[in-house]
């Protein structure tokens, strides 16, 4: 399909995605301005839309994706959350022990309502001041200044129960996803994987990543090596805990490539889980 001629805009909701994924989709649909052509919504069935991406929030998130140290300093974790703006006149947010609470005048009024989302709040002024300290000004990046509103920001992480712990380092599915969304690699895989910690016969722990191959792609040792290197490179770039806590000899993940629809790891028609926390031989 000649997607570019249709001038497609995307509105999305759901799980956190990477900026590499946004780049990939933008490339395939012919978008030349991802800041204006995408909008992810943060919401819940109980209260509707709570916040949404704007060209400003997307511009900032794309900078943070390129600058993991800044993202870690801002959000406190080695993963990139969803970043949106919200209107405090219609939704009031609070943070309690890292959990987001919101109040809103709905059909059934919601007061300090929690849906167990982990995240935080940043005012418009605080955000621009923080970015200035990293020599970045999003206002100059947005040439036409469309979508610049002086509204506060709310950030939301994916659920933390999908994290695995390895040598004391928290490893998130988002870290692995970026490795699979690199050029060339993304043509070989579906994007599905299973992350887990296993033990060998000597009880040495190792990081296992089982990856689903795309339709028509056959196993090759060269592909496995390239995927392994890509995942390791992005883990070291994005996750400072992994880079500093995990001994170098244990950092390279053991990658397995499985055909699409593999019954053990990728059964068709079943909601996929990206991590398994059981340790096994």
PyMOL commands that set and color helices and strands:
alter all, ss='L'
color gray80, all
select helices_A, chain A and resi 3-6+19-29+34-37+55-66+68-75+124-133+138-141+160-162+173-180+185-188+221-238+240-245+248-250
alter helices_A, ss='H'
color red, helices_A
select strands_A, chain A and resi 10-13+38-44+48-52+82-85+92-96+99-104+110-122+153-156+164-166+169-171+189-199+205-213+254-258+275-276
alter strands_A, ss='S'
color yellow, strands_A
deselect
rebuild
show_as cartoon
